[in-house]
Amino acid sequence: MADTRAPHSPAASAKPPLRVVISLDVEEEGLFSGCYAARDCGVRNVELLPKLAPLTEELGFPLTLFCAWTVFAQARARSVLEVMRDRHGAEIGAHLHHWSTPPLEDDAPPGEPARTHLLPRELLRRRLRTLLTAGRDFQGAPLTSFRMGRWDLKAEVRPLLAEEGILVDSSVCPLRVFRNGPDHFLAPPDPYWVKGAPGKPLLEAPITQVPLAAGFARLWHGLARGRPRLLDRFHFFGALSANPFWHGQAAMRLATRLHVRRGGKVLGLFWHSSEMLPGGSPHVPDEAAARASLTKIFSFCRWLRDTFTVEGVTLTSLRALAPALDFPRQEDLPRSGGGDW
């Protein structure tokens, strides 16, 4: 594997490396069209994952693949995951789409599924266990990293994750508020420790999304207080991220520079596996758009290596490094304004 540290100057080499987590939600197709099918979900997009192998083999960025139960349930998809894990060092994590994970309810209403915190706790636990059991059967070991589908994680759900053996979660999307769901607006963009279950601390590793100007987010939060739809509009004009399907190259680079300048230790970028499939999302209508997206991703990762001292890590390896990185505890972070982070 390529050396993951690439200082561009002697001064850069003296700085602690920027840890880079690249994660994908590996899942069924149709979600971008509002289809939450419980059965017969297609996972053709999983076969495209090997196109990302050069991120690891040439650039030194291992992938964290958060896999839905629908992926573990199909032999062809599992064979691709084996290649990504065994040949290219990918971590296999868990991604809960509770609406398509057994046990399913035959009388469940059609349309957008219920928020996880509104589900009966035992039903949510059984679906989570179904997912983690499928992952353990595939992996031969428990899965320890997790992301909830639709960023649908309220604080009261975290103890359930810790009880089931999750060590690191990445279900927080800063500067977002979700309809009838969690409020992650004031969440920090860098990892922090949260309360899991007794004796089982949980590392929260948000994706990196930052405001254009320091203090801008809190100002908007005060102006839009009590109006969640207006508050969430900030994501579309006042926020920057390293997500290649949300922002262009210039914005991705600026987000990274701002995050590092403000003391960020970890850069987290993500996308959905279905976004790699031509026609799989509005962002990728055809093969040309799919190729352009890959070019954009590789170009950005090369820029990272050329610009910063970087170290590519999976989420579980980040969890192992966490004590030395001195991440804060949630209770020591500013909590004015509340939220579910």
C-alpha positions as CSV (number, residue, x, y, z in Angstrom):
1,M,0.0,0.0,0.0
2,A,1.2,3.5,-0.7
3,D,2.7,5.7,2.1
4,T,-0.3,7.7,3.4
5,R,1.8,10.6,4.5
6,A,2.8,13.0,1.8
7,P,4.2,16.3,3.3
8,H,4.6,18.9,0.6
9,S,7.2,20.8,2.6
10,P,9.5,20.4,5.6
11,A,7.2,22.6,7.6
12,A,4.2,20.4,6.7
13,S,6.0,17.3,7.9
14,A,6.4,18.7,11.4
15,K,2.6,19.0,11.9
16,P,0.4,16.2,13.1
17,P,-1.2,14.4,10.1
18,L,-4.7,15.2,9.1
19,R,-6.6,11.9,9.5
20,V,-8.9,11.2,6.5
21,V,-11.9,8.9,6.7
22,I,-13.5,8.0,3.4
23,S,-16.8,6.2,4.0
24,L,-19.6,5.0,1.7
25,D,-23.2,4.1,2.5
26,V,-23.4,0.8,0.6
27,E,-27.0,0.2,0.0
28,E,-29.9,-0.7,-2.4
29,E,-31.0,1.5,-5.3
30,G,-34.1,3.6,-5.5
31,L,-33.7,5.8,-2.4
32,F,-33.0,8.9,-4.3
33,S,-36.4,8.5,-6.1
34,G,-38.1,8.2,-2.7
35,C,-38.6,4.5,-3.0
36,Y,-38.2,2.7,0.3
37,A,-38.9,-0.8,-0.9
38,A,-38.8,-3.5,1.7
39,R,-38.3,-6.4,-0.7
40,D,-36.6,-7.1,-4.1
41,C,-34.1,-4.2,-3.6
42,G,-31.5,-4.0,-6.3
43,V,-27.8,-3.7,-5.3
44,R,-26.2,-3.6,-8.8
45,N,-24.2,-0.5,-7.7
46,V,-22.1,-2.6,-5.3
47,E,-20.3,-4.2,-8.3
48,L,-18.9,-0.7,-9.0
49,L,-16.9,-0.5,-5.7
50,P,-13.7,-1.9,-7.1
51,K,-13.4,1.2,-9.2
52,L,-12.4,2.9,-6.0
53,A,-9.5,0.6,-5.3
54,P,-6.9,3.1,-6.4
55,L,-7.9,5.4,-3.6
56,T,-6.3,2.8,-1.3
57,E,-3.7,1.2,-3.5
58,E,-2.3,4.4,-5.1
59,L,-3.2,7.2,-2.7
60,G,-3.3,5.4,0.7
61,F,-6.9,6.0,1.7
62,P,-8.6,2.9,3.0
63,L,-12.4,2.8,2.7
64,T,-15.0,2.3,5.4
65,L,-18.0,0.6,3.8
66,F,-21.2,0.9,5.8
67,C,-23.3,-2.0,4.4
68,A,-27.1,-2.3,4.6
69,W,-28.8,-5.7,5.2
70,T,-29.9,-5.8,1.6
71,V,-26.3,-5.9,0.6
72,F,-25.3,-8.7,3.0
73,A,-28.3,-10.6,1.8
74,Q,-27.1,-11.0,-1.8
75,A,-24.3,-13.4,-2.7
76,R,-23.0,-11.4,-5.6
77,A,-22.7,-8.2,-3.5
78,R,-21.0,-10.2,-0.7
79,S,-18.3,-11.4,-3.2
80,V,-17.6,-7.8,-4.1
81,L,-17.3,-6.9,-0.4
82,E,-14.8,-9.7,0.0
83,V,-12.6,-8.3,-2.8
84,M,-12.8,-4.8,-1.2
85,R,-11.9,-6.1,2.2
86,D,-9.3,-8.8,1.4
87,R,-7.5,-7.1,-1.5
88,H,-8.0,-3.5,-0.8
89,G,-8.1,-3.2,3.0
90,A,-11.7,-1.8,3.3
91,E,-13.4,-1.9,6.7
92,I,-16.9,-3.4,6.7
93,G,-19.3,-1.5,8.9
94,A,-23.1,-1.5,9.5
95,H,-25.7,0.7,7.9
96,L,-29.2,0.4,9.2
97,H,-32.1,0.9,6.8
98,H,-34.7,-0.2,9.2
99,W,-37.5,-0.1,6.6
100,S,-35.8,-2.9,4.6
101,T,-34.3,-5.0,7.4
102,P,-36.3,-7.9,8.9
103,P,-38.4,-8.4,10.8
104,L,-40.7,-6.5,8.4
105,E,-44.3,-5.6,9.0
106,D,-46.7,-6.6,6.3
107,D,-49.1,-3.8,7.2
108,A,-46.4,-1.0,7.3
109,P,-47.8,2.1,5.5
110,P,-46.3,3.0,2.2
111,G,-44.1,6.0,1.7
112,E,-41.4,7.5,3.9
113,P,-40.6,5.2,6.8
114,A,-41.0,6.2,10.5
115,R,-38.2,7.9,12.3
116,T,-36.1,5.4,14.3
117,H,-36.8,7.0,17.7
118,L,-40.6,6.6,17.0
119,L,-40.3,2.8,16.4
120,P,-41.0,0.4,19.3
121,R,-37.6,0.0,20.9
122,E,-37.7,-3.8,20.8
123,L,-38.5,-3.7,17.0
124,L,-35.6,-1.4,16.4
125,R,-33.3,-3.6,18.4
126,R,-34.4,-6.7,16.5
127,R,-33.7,-5.1,13.2
128,L,-30.3,-3.8,14.3
129,R,-29.5,-7.3,15.5
130,T,-30.6,-8.8,12.1
131,L,-28.1,-6.4,10.4
132,L,-25.3,-7.0,12.8
133,T,-25.8,-10.8,12.7
134,A,-25.6,-10.7,8.9
135,G,-22.5,-8.6,9.1
136,R,-20.9,-11.0,11.6
137,D,-21.7,-14.0,9.5
138,F,-20.1,-12.3,6.5
139,Q,-17.1,-10.9,8.4
140,G,-16.4,-13.7,10.8
141,A,-16.3,-11.1,13.6
142,P,-18.6,-8.4,15.0
143,L,-19.0,-5.2,13.1
144,T,-17.9,-2.2,15.3
145,S,-18.6,0.9,13.2
146,F,-22.1,2.2,12.3
147,R,-24.1,4.7,10.4
148,M,-27.9,5.1,10.7
149,G,-29.8,5.5,7.4
150,R,-31.0,9.1,6.6
151,W,-28.7,10.4,9.5
152,D,-31.7,9.4,11.6
153,L,-30.0,9.2,15.0
154,K,-31.3,10.9,18.1
155,A,-29.3,10.8,21.3
156,E,-31.7,8.3,22.9
157,V,-30.9,5.7,20.3
158,R,-27.1,5.7,21.1
159,P,-27.3,3.4,24.1
160,L,-28.8,0.7,21.9
161,L,-25.8,0.9,19.6
162,A,-23.3,0.6,22.4
163,E,-25.3,-2.3,24.0
164,E,-25.0,-4.2,20.7
165,G,-21.2,-3.7,20.4
166,I,-20.8,-0.6,18.3
167,L,-17.6,1.3,19.2
168,V,-17.7,4.2,16.7
169,D,-20.7,5.9,15.1
170,S,-20.8,8.2,12.1
171,S,-24.5,9.2,12.0
172,V,-24.1,12.9,12.7
173,C,-24.3,15.4,9.8
174,P,-23.4,18.9,11.2
175,L,-25.4,21.9,10.0
176,R,-28.5,19.8,9.2
177,V,-31.9,19.6,10.8
178,F,-34.1,16.7,9.5
179,R,-37.9,16.9,9.2
180,N,-39.5,15.1,12.1
181,G,-36.1,13.8,13.0
182,P,-32.8,14.7,14.6
183,D,-31.3,18.2,15.0
184,H,-27.5,18.0,14.2
185,F,-27.2,21.7,13.4
186,L,-24.7,22.7,16.1
187,A,-22.8,19.4,16.1
188,P,-19.0,19.9,15.9
189,P,-17.3,18.7,12.7
190,D,-14.6,16.8,14.5
191,P,-15.0,13.5,16.6
192,Y,-16.0,13.6,20.2
193,W,-16.9,11.1,22.9
194,V,-20.6,10.5,23.8
195,K,-22.4,8.4,26.4
196,G,-23.2,5.0,25.1
197,A,-24.2,2.3,27.5
198,P,-22.7,2.0,31.1
199,G,-19.0,1.2,30.7
200,K,-19.2,1.4,26.9
201,P,-18.2,4.8,25.6
202,L,-19.0,5.6,22.0
203,L,-16.9,7.7,19.7
204,E,-19.0,9.9,17.5
205,A,-17.2,10.7,14.2
206,P,-19.3,13.2,12.2
207,I,-18.8,13.9,8.5
208,T,-17.0,17.2,7.9
209,Q,-19.4,20.0,7.1
210,V,-18.4,23.5,8.2
211,P,-19.8,27.0,8.0
212,L,-18.4,29.5,5.6
213,A,-17.5,31.8,8.4
214,A,-16.9,31.1,12.1
215,G,-19.9,32.1,14.1
216,F,-22.2,32.2,11.0
217,A,-24.0,29.0,12.0
218,R,-24.8,30.2,15.5
219,L,-26.0,33.5,14.1
220,W,-28.4,31.6,11.7
221,H,-29.4,29.3,14.5
222,G,-30.5,32.3,16.5
223,L,-32.4,33.9,13.6
224,A,-34.2,30.7,12.6
225,R,-34.9,29.4,16.1
226,G,-38.1,27.3,16.2
227,R,-38.3,27.1,12.4
228,P,-36.5,23.9,11.4
229,R,-37.1,24.1,7.7
230,L,-35.7,27.6,7.6
231,L,-32.8,26.5,9.8
232,D,-31.9,23.6,7.5
233,R,-31.7,26.0,4.5
234,F,-28.3,26.9,5.8
235,H,-27.0,23.6,4.4
236,F,-27.6,24.9,0.9
237,F,-26.0,28.4,1.2
238,G,-23.8,28.7,4.3
239,A,-22.1,25.3,4.6
240,L,-19.2,23.6,2.9
241,S,-18.2,19.9,2.9
242,A,-15.8,17.5,1.3
243,N,-18.7,15.5,-0.1
244,P,-18.1,15.1,-3.9
245,F,-21.8,14.9,-4.6
246,W,-22.8,18.0,-2.6
247,H,-20.0,20.4,-3.5
248,G,-17.6,21.2,-6.3
249,Q,-13.8,20.9,-6.2
250,A,-13.3,24.5,-5.0
251,A,-15.8,24.2,-2.2
252,M,-14.4,20.8,-1.1
253,R,-10.9,22.3,-0.9
254,L,-12.1,25.4,0.9
255,A,-14.0,23.2,3.4
256,T,-10.8,21.3,4.1
257,R,-8.7,24.4,4.5
258,L,-11.2,26.0,6.9
259,H,-11.6,22.8,8.9
260,V,-7.8,22.5,9.4
261,R,-7.4,26.2,10.1
262,R,-10.0,25.9,12.8
263,G,-8.2,23.0,14.5
264,G,-9.8,20.0,12.8
265,K,-8.0,16.7,13.3
266,V,-10.1,14.5,11.1
267,L,-11.6,15.0,7.7
268,G,-14.6,12.9,7.0
269,L,-16.1,12.6,3.5
270,F,-18.7,10.2,2.3
271,W,-21.1,9.4,-0.5
272,H,-23.6,6.6,-1.4
273,S,-22.7,3.6,-3.4
274,S,-25.8,4.1,-5.5
275,E,-24.4,7.5,-6.6
276,M,-21.8,5.6,-8.5
277,L,-24.4,3.9,-10.7
278,P,-25.5,5.8,-13.9
279,G,-29.1,6.8,-13.3
280,G,-28.8,5.9,-9.6
281,S,-29.3,9.4,-8.4
282,P,-30.2,12.8,-9.8
283,H,-26.5,13.8,-9.6
284,V,-25.4,10.9,-11.9
285,P,-27.9,10.7,-14.8
286,D,-25.6,8.8,-17.1
287,E,-22.2,7.1,-17.7
288,A,-20.5,10.4,-18.5
289,A,-21.6,11.8,-15.1
290,A,-20.4,8.7,-13.3
291,R,-17.0,9.0,-14.9
292,A,-16.8,12.7,-14.0
293,S,-17.7,11.9,-10.4
294,L,-14.8,9.4,-10.1
295,T,-12.4,11.9,-11.7
296,K,-13.5,14.5,-9.2
297,I,-13.0,12.1,-6.2
298,F,-9.5,11.0,-7.3
299,S,-8.5,14.6,-8.1
300,F,-9.5,15.8,-4.7
301,C,-7.7,13.0,-2.9
302,R,-4.5,13.7,-4.9
303,W,-4.9,17.3,-3.8
304,L,-5.2,16.3,-0.2
305,R,-1.9,14.4,-0.4
306,D,-0.1,17.2,-2.2
307,T,-1.4,19.9,0.2
308,F,-1.4,18.3,3.7
309,T,0.4,15.7,5.7
310,V,-2.4,13.1,5.7
311,E,-3.0,9.6,7.1
312,G,-5.9,7.6,5.7
313,V,-7.8,5.7,8.4
314,T,-10.9,3.5,8.6
315,L,-13.3,4.4,11.4
316,T,-12.3,1.5,13.6
317,S,-8.6,2.4,13.3
318,L,-9.6,6.0,14.2
319,R,-11.3,4.6,17.3
320,A,-8.1,2.8,18.2
321,L,-6.1,6.1,17.8
322,A,-8.7,8.2,19.7
323,P,-7.0,8.2,23.1
324,A,-3.9,9.7,21.7
325,L,-5.8,12.3,19.7
326,D,-7.5,13.7,22.8
327,F,-11.0,14.1,21.4
328,P,-13.3,16.0,23.8
329,R,-16.2,14.6,25.7
330,Q,-19.6,15.8,24.6
331,E,-20.3,17.2,28.1
332,D,-17.3,19.4,27.7
333,L,-18.5,21.0,24.5
334,P,-20.7,24.1,24.3
335,R,-24.3,22.8,24.4
336,S,-26.3,26.1,24.1
337,G,-28.9,25.6,21.5
338,G,-29.5,21.9,22.2
339,G,-29.8,19.3,19.5
340,D,-29.5,15.5,19.1
341,W,-25.8,15.3,18.6
